[in-house]
Protein backbone atom coordinates (compact mmCIF):
# COMPACT_ATOMS: atom_id res chain seq x y z
CA UNK A 1 0.00 0.00 0.00
CA UNK A 2 2.72 2.60 0.66
CA UNK A 3 3.52 2.75 -3.06
CA UNK A 4 0.26 4.44 -4.06
CA UNK A 5 0.95 7.81 -2.41
CA UNK A 6 4.43 7.84 -3.92
CA UNK A 7 3.04 7.14 -7.39
CA UNK A 8 0.43 9.89 -7.03
CA UNK A 9 2.98 12.28 -5.56
CA UNK A 10 5.39 11.60 -8.41
CA UNK A 11 2.64 12.23 -10.96
CA UNK A 12 1.73 15.52 -9.33
CA UNK A 13 5.38 16.53 -9.18
CA UNK A 14 5.77 15.75 -12.88
CA UNK A 15 2.72 17.83 -13.73
CA UNK A 16 3.98 20.74 -11.63
CA UNK A 17 7.40 20.53 -13.29
CA UNK A 18 5.73 20.60 -16.71
CA UNK A 19 3.69 23.66 -15.76
CA UNK A 20 6.78 25.43 -14.41
CA UNK A 21 8.77 24.51 -17.51
CA UNK A 22 6.02 26.12 -19.60
CA UNK A 23 6.45 29.35 -17.63
CA UNK A 24 3.23 29.25 -15.64
CA UNK A 25 3.05 30.89 -12.22
CA UNK A 26 1.38 29.62 -9.08
CA UNK A 27 -1.98 31.28 -9.80
CA UNK A 28 -2.19 29.68 -13.25
CA UNK A 29 -1.14 26.30 -11.90
CA UNK A 30 -3.69 26.37 -9.06
CA UNK A 31 -6.42 27.59 -11.45
CA UNK A 32 -5.68 24.78 -13.91
CA UNK A 33 -5.52 22.18 -11.15
CA UNK A 34 -8.83 23.35 -9.70
CA UNK A 35 -10.40 23.11 -13.14
CA UNK A 36 -9.11 19.55 -13.57
CA UNK A 37 -10.53 18.56 -10.18
CA UNK A 38 -13.96 19.99 -11.03
CA UNK A 39 -14.05 18.35 -14.46
CA UNK A 40 -13.04 15.00 -12.98
CA UNK A 41 -15.66 15.28 -10.25
CA UNK A 42 -18.33 16.05 -12.85
CA UNK A 43 -17.22 13.06 -14.92
CA UNK A 44 -17.37 10.76 -11.91
CA UNK A 45 -20.83 12.08 -10.99
CA UNK A 46 -22.28 11.87 -14.53
CA UNK A 47 -22.38 15.70 -14.70
CA UNK A 48 -24.54 15.98 -11.58
CA UNK A 49 -23.32 19.28 -10.17
CA UNK A 50 -24.74 18.71 -6.68
CA UNK A 51 -23.03 15.33 -6.35
CA UNK A 52 -19.79 16.70 -7.83
CA UNK A 53 -19.82 19.54 -5.29
CA UNK A 54 -20.36 17.05 -2.47
CA UNK A 55 -17.52 14.89 -3.77
CA UNK A 56 -15.02 17.74 -3.75
CA UNK A 57 -16.49 19.28 -0.59
CA UNK A 58 -17.48 22.62 -2.01
CA UNK A 59 -20.76 24.44 -2.46
CA UNK A 60 -22.85 23.51 -5.47
CA UNK A 61 -22.86 27.17 -6.54
CA UNK A 62 -19.07 26.99 -6.96
CA UNK A 63 -19.41 24.11 -9.42
CA UNK A 64 -22.39 25.73 -11.13
CA UNK A 65 -20.53 29.04 -11.63
CA UNK A 66 -17.51 27.21 -13.00
CA UNK A 67 -19.68 25.25 -15.44
CA UNK A 68 -21.40 28.43 -16.65
CA UNK A 69 -18.13 30.38 -16.87
CA UNK A 70 -16.56 27.70 -19.05
CA UNK A 71 -19.65 27.17 -21.19
CA UNK A 72 -20.36 23.63 -20.09
CA UNK A 73 -24.09 24.02 -19.44
CA UNK A 74 -24.89 21.19 -21.85
CA UNK A 75 -22.51 18.82 -20.13
CA UNK A 76 -18.95 17.70 -20.68
Phi and psi in radians as a Rosetta constraint file:
Dihedral C 1 N 2 CA 2 C 2 CIRCULARHARMONIC -1.074 0.35
Dihedral N 2 CA 2 C 2 N 3 CIRCULARHARMONIC -0.314 0.35
Dihedral C 2 N 3 CA 3 C 3 CIRCULARHARMONIC -1.201 0.35
Dihedral N 3 CA 3 C 3 N 4 CIRCULARHARMONIC -0.595 0.35
Dihedral C 3 N 4 CA 4 C 4 CIRCULARHARMONIC -0.998 0.35
Dihedral N 4 CA 4 C 4 N 5 CIRCULARHARMONIC -0.860 0.35
Dihedral C 4 N 5 CA 5 C 5 CIRCULARHARMONIC -1.054 0.35
Dihedral N 5 CA 5 C 5 N 6 CIRCULARHARMONIC -0.633 0.35
Dihedral C 5 N 6 CA 6 C 6 CIRCULARHARMONIC -1.154 0.35
Dihedral N 6 CA 6 C 6 N 7 CIRCULARHARMONIC -0.691 0.35
Dihedral C 6 N 7 CA 7 C 7 CIRCULARHARMONIC -1.119 0.35
Dihedral N 7 CA 7 C 7 N 8 CIRCULARHARMONIC -0.831 0.35
Dihedral C 7 N 8 CA 8 C 8 CIRCULARHARMONIC -1.103 0.35
Dihedral N 8 CA 8 C 8 N 9 CIRCULARHARMONIC -0.750 0.35
Dihedral C 8 N 9 CA 9 C 9 CIRCULARHARMONIC -1.088 0.35
Dihedral N 9 CA 9 C 9 N 10 CIRCULARHARMONIC -0.730 0.35
Dihedral C 9 N 10 CA 10 C 10 CIRCULARHARMONIC -1.118 0.35
Dihedral N 10 CA 10 C 10 N 11 CIRCULARHARMONIC -0.722 0.35
Dihedral C 10 N 11 CA 11 C 11 CIRCULARHARMONIC -1.077 0.35
Dihedral N 11 CA 11 C 11 N 12 CIRCULARHARMONIC -0.752 0.35
Dihedral C 11 N 12 CA 12 C 12 CIRCULARHARMONIC -1.135 0.35
Dihedral N 12 CA 12 C 12 N 13 CIRCULARHARMONIC -0.746 0.35
Dihedral C 12 N 13 CA 13 C 13 CIRCULARHARMONIC -1.072 0.35
Dihedral N 13 CA 13 C 13 N 14 CIRCULARHARMONIC -0.707 0.35
Dihedral C 13 N 14 CA 14 C 14 CIRCULARHARMONIC -1.121 0.35
Dihedral N 14 CA 14 C 14 N 15 CIRCULARHARMONIC -0.721 0.35
Dihedral C 14 N 15 CA 15 C 15 CIRCULARHARMONIC -1.142 0.35
Dihedral N 15 CA 15 C 15 N 16 CIRCULARHARMONIC -0.726 0.35
Dihedral C 15 N 16 CA 16 C 16 CIRCULARHARMONIC -1.102 0.35
Dihedral N 16 CA 16 C 16 N 17 CIRCULARHARMONIC -0.785 0.35
Dihedral C 16 N 17 CA 17 C 17 CIRCULARHARMONIC -1.004 0.35
Dihedral N 17 CA 17 C 17 N 18 CIRCULARHARMONIC -0.746 0.35
Dihedral C 17 N 18 CA 18 C 18 CIRCULARHARMONIC -1.076 0.35
Dihedral N 18 CA 18 C 18 N 19 CIRCULARHARMONIC -0.785 0.35
Dihedral C 18 N 19 CA 19 C 19 CIRCULARHARMONIC -1.079 0.35
Dihedral N 19 CA 19 C 19 N 20 CIRCULARHARMONIC -0.764 0.35
Dihedral C 19 N 20 CA 20 C 20 CIRCULARHARMONIC -1.138 0.35
Dihedral N 20 CA 20 C 20 N 21 CIRCULARHARMONIC -0.712 0.35
Dihedral C 20 N 21 CA 21 C 21 CIRCULARHARMONIC -1.074 0.35
Dihedral N 21 CA 21 C 21 N 22 CIRCULARHARMONIC -0.520 0.35
Dihedral C 21 N 22 CA 22 C 22 CIRCULARHARMONIC -1.496 0.35
Dihedral N 22 CA 22 C 22 N 23 CIRCULARHARMONIC 0.072 0.35
Dihedral C 22 N 23 CA 23 C 23 CIRCULARHARMONIC 1.474 0.35
Dihedral N 23 CA 23 C 23 N 24 CIRCULARHARMONIC 0.267 0.35
Dihedral C 23 N 24 CA 24 C 24 CIRCULARHARMONIC -1.441 0.35
Dihedral N 24 CA 24 C 24 N 25 CIRCULARHARMONIC 2.542 0.35
Dihedral C 24 N 25 CA 25 C 25 CIRCULARHARMONIC -1.624 0.35
Dihedral N 25 CA 25 C 25 N 26 CIRCULARHARMONIC 3.098 0.35
Dihedral C 25 N 26 CA 26 C 26 CIRCULARHARMONIC -1.039 0.35
Dihedral N 26 CA 26 C 26 N 27 CIRCULARHARMONIC -0.699 0.35
Dihedral C 26 N 27 CA 27 C 27 CIRCULARHARMONIC -1.133 0.35
Dihedral N 27 CA 27 C 27 N 28 CIRCULARHARMONIC -0.720 0.35
Dihedral C 27 N 28 CA 28 C 28 CIRCULARHARMONIC -1.144 0.35
Dihedral N 28 CA 28 C 28 N 29 CIRCULARHARMONIC -0.728 0.35
Dihedral C 28 N 29 CA 29 C 29 CIRCULARHARMONIC -1.125 0.35
Dihedral N 29 CA 29 C 29 N 30 CIRCULARHARMONIC -0.805 0.35
Dihedral C 29 N 30 CA 30 C 30 CIRCULARHARMONIC -1.125 0.35
Dihedral N 30 CA 30 C 30 N 31 CIRCULARHARMONIC -0.729 0.35
Dihedral C 30 N 31 CA 31 C 31 CIRCULARHARMONIC -1.049 0.35
Dihedral N 31 CA 31 C 31 N 32 CIRCULARHARMONIC -0.828 0.35
Dihedral C 31 N 32 CA 32 C 32 CIRCULARHARMONIC -1.138 0.35
Dihedral N 32 CA 32 C 32 N 33 CIRCULARHARMONIC -0.691 0.35
Dihedral C 32 N 33 CA 33 C 33 CIRCULARHARMONIC -1.137 0.35
Dihedral N 33 CA 33 C 33 N 34 CIRCULARHARMONIC -0.781 0.35
Dihedral C 33 N 34 CA 34 C 34 CIRCULARHARMONIC -1.031 0.35
Dihedral N 34 CA 34 C 34 N 35 CIRCULARHARMONIC -0.743 0.35
Dihedral C 34 N 35 CA 35 C 35 CIRCULARHARMONIC -1.065 0.35
Dihedral N 35 CA 35 C 35 N 36 CIRCULARHARMONIC -0.744 0.35
Dihedral C 35 N 36 CA 36 C 36 CIRCULARHARMONIC -1.088 0.35
Dihedral N 36 CA 36 C 36 N 37 CIRCULARHARMONIC -0.705 0.35
Dihedral C 36 N 37 CA 37 C 37 CIRCULARHARMONIC -1.122 0.35
Dihedral N 37 CA 37 C 37 N 38 CIRCULARHARMONIC -0.774 0.35
Dihedral C 37 N 38 CA 38 C 38 CIRCULARHARMONIC -1.151 0.35
Dihedral N 38 CA 38 C 38 N 39 CIRCULARHARMONIC -0.763 0.35
Dihedral C 38 N 39 CA 39 C 39 CIRCULARHARMONIC -1.069 0.35
Dihedral N 39 CA 39 C 39 N 40 CIRCULARHARMONIC -0.776 0.35
Dihedral C 39 N 40 CA 40 C 40 CIRCULARHARMONIC -1.118 0.35
Dihedral N 40 CA 40 C 40 N 41 CIRCULARHARMONIC -0.713 0.35
Dihedral C 40 N 41 CA 41 C 41 CIRCULARHARMONIC -1.095 0.35
Dihedral N 41 CA 41 C 41 N 42 CIRCULARHARMONIC -0.743 0.35
Dihedral C 41 N 42 CA 42 C 42 CIRCULARHARMONIC -1.096 0.35
Dihedral N 42 CA 42 C 42 N 43 CIRCULARHARMONIC -0.717 0.35
Dihedral C 42 N 43 CA 43 C 43 CIRCULARHARMONIC -1.063 0.35
Dihedral N 43 CA 43 C 43 N 44 CIRCULARHARMONIC -0.809 0.35
Dihedral C 43 N 44 CA 44 C 44 CIRCULARHARMONIC -1.159 0.35
Dihedral N 44 CA 44 C 44 N 45 CIRCULARHARMONIC -0.451 0.35
Dihedral C 44 N 45 CA 45 C 45 CIRCULARHARMONIC -1.826 0.35
Dihedral N 45 CA 45 C 45 N 46 CIRCULARHARMONIC 0.359 0.35
Dihedral C 45 N 46 CA 46 C 46 CIRCULARHARMONIC 0.872 0.35
Dihedral N 46 CA 46 C 46 N 47 CIRCULARHARMONIC 0.769 0.35
Dihedral C 46 N 47 CA 47 C 47 CIRCULARHARMONIC 1.142 0.35
Dihedral N 47 CA 47 C 47 N 48 CIRCULARHARMONIC 0.273 0.35
Dihedral C 47 N 48 CA 48 C 48 CIRCULARHARMONIC -1.412 0.35
Dihedral N 48 CA 48 C 48 N 49 CIRCULARHARMONIC 1.908 0.35
Dihedral C 48 N 49 CA 49 C 49 CIRCULARHARMONIC -1.150 0.35
Dihedral N 49 CA 49 C 49 N 50 CIRCULARHARMONIC -0.627 0.35
Dihedral C 49 N 50 CA 50 C 50 CIRCULARHARMONIC -1.136 0.35
Dihedral N 50 CA 50 C 50 N 51 CIRCULARHARMONIC -0.820 0.35
Dihedral C 50 N 51 CA 51 C 51 CIRCULARHARMONIC -1.155 0.35
Dihedral N 51 CA 51 C 51 N 52 CIRCULARHARMONIC -0.672 0.35
Dihedral C 51 N 52 CA 52 C 52 CIRCULARHARMONIC -1.093 0.35
Dihedral N 52 CA 52 C 52 N 53 CIRCULARHARMONIC -0.742 0.35
Dihedral C 52 N 53 CA 53 C 53 CIRCULARHARMONIC -1.089 0.35
Dihedral N 53 CA 53 C 53 N 54 CIRCULARHARMONIC -0.737 0.35
Dihedral C 53 N 54 CA 54 C 54 CIRCULARHARMONIC -1.103 0.35
Dihedral N 54 CA 54 C 54 N 55 CIRCULARHARMONIC -0.711 0.35
Dihedral C 54 N 55 CA 55 C 55 CIRCULARHARMONIC -1.064 0.35
Dihedral N 55 CA 55 C 55 N 56 CIRCULARHARMONIC -0.737 0.35
Dihedral C 55 N 56 CA 56 C 56 CIRCULARHARMONIC -1.709 0.35
Dihedral N 56 CA 56 C 56 N 57 CIRCULARHARMONIC 0.164 0.35
Dihedral C 56 N 57 CA 57 C 57 CIRCULARHARMONIC 0.980 0.35
Dihedral N 57 CA 57 C 57 N 58 CIRCULARHARMONIC 0.927 0.35
Dihedral C 57 N 58 CA 58 C 58 CIRCULARHARMONIC -2.368 0.35
Dihedral N 58 CA 58 C 58 N 59 CIRCULARHARMONIC 3.019 0.35
Dihedral C 58 N 59 CA 59 C 59 CIRCULARHARMONIC -1.352 0.35
Dihedral N 59 CA 59 C 59 N 60 CIRCULARHARMONIC 2.554 0.35
Dihedral C 59 N 60 CA 60 C 60 CIRCULARHARMONIC -1.055 0.35
Dihedral N 60 CA 60 C 60 N 61 CIRCULARHARMONIC -0.526 0.35
Dihedral C 60 N 61 CA 61 C 61 CIRCULARHARMONIC -1.124 0.35
Dihedral N 61 CA 61 C 61 N 62 CIRCULARHARMONIC -0.554 0.35
Dihedral C 61 N 62 CA 62 C 62 CIRCULARHARMONIC -1.094 0.35
Dihedral N 62 CA 62 C 62 N 63 CIRCULARHARMONIC -0.814 0.35
Dihedral C 62 N 63 CA 63 C 63 CIRCULARHARMONIC -1.166 0.35
Dihedral N 63 CA 63 C 63 N 64 CIRCULARHARMONIC -0.756 0.35
Dihedral C 63 N 64 CA 64 C 64 CIRCULARHARMONIC -1.065 0.35
Dihedral N 64 CA 64 C 64 N 65 CIRCULARHARMONIC -0.778 0.35
Dihedral C 64 N 65 CA 65 C 65 CIRCULARHARMONIC -1.086 0.35
Dihedral N 65 CA 65 C 65 N 66 CIRCULARHARMONIC -0.733 0.35
Dihedral C 65 N 66 CA 66 C 66 CIRCULARHARMONIC -1.098 0.35
Dihedral N 66 CA 66 C 66 N 67 CIRCULARHARMONIC -0.761 0.35
Dihedral C 66 N 67 CA 67 C 67 CIRCULARHARMONIC -1.081 0.35
Dihedral N 67 CA 67 C 67 N 68 CIRCULARHARMONIC -0.794 0.35
Dihedral C 67 N 68 CA 68 C 68 CIRCULARHARMONIC -1.126 0.35
Dihedral N 68 CA 68 C 68 N 69 CIRCULARHARMONIC -0.780 0.35
Dihedral C 68 N 69 CA 69 C 69 CIRCULARHARMONIC -1.043 0.35
Dihedral N 69 CA 69 C 69 N 70 CIRCULARHARMONIC -0.639 0.35
Dihedral C 69 N 70 CA 70 C 70 CIRCULARHARMONIC -1.693 0.35
Dihedral N 70 CA 70 C 70 N 71 CIRCULARHARMONIC 0.167 0.35
Dihedral C 70 N 71 CA 71 C 71 CIRCULARHARMONIC 1.172 0.35
Dihedral N 71 CA 71 C 71 N 72 CIRCULARHARMONIC 0.664 0.35
Dihedral C 71 N 72 CA 72 C 72 CIRCULARHARMONIC -1.880 0.35
Dihedral N 72 CA 72 C 72 N 73 CIRCULARHARMONIC 0.430 0.35
Dihedral C 72 N 73 CA 73 C 73 CIRCULARHARMONIC -0.954 0.35
Dihedral N 73 CA 73 C 73 N 74 CIRCULARHARMONIC -0.632 0.35
Dihedral C 73 N 74 CA 74 C 74 CIRCULARHARMONIC -1.414 0.35
Dihedral N 74 CA 74 C 74 N 75 CIRCULARHARMONIC 0.030 0.35
Dihedral C 74 N 75 CA 75 C 75 CIRCULARHARMONIC 1.893 0.35
Dihedral N 75 CA 75 C 75 N 76 CIRCULARHARMONIC 3.040 0.35
